[in-house]
């Protein structure tokens, strides 16, 4: 009787370990995605501020064209 219980526990243990690995992989993927989004936003913000600051130094017509691009 005890042997059957140990077999069942072994299956449960393997399932738990498999799910743990899946969760760890999902977390790694989520962190990578968050990092990529942060990097893209940082680049976008930098470009936006650069365009804005450059437009302050240009003539009005040229500034409007630069901002629209």
Number of C-alpha atoms within 10 A of each C-alpha: 5 6 8 9 9 11 11 10 12 12 11 12 12 11 11 12 12 12 12 12 11 12 12 12 12 12 12 12 12 12 12 12 12 12 12 12 12 12 12 12 12 12 12 12 12 12 12 13 12 12 16 14 12 13 18 11 10 12 9 11 9 11 18 12 10 14 12 7 7
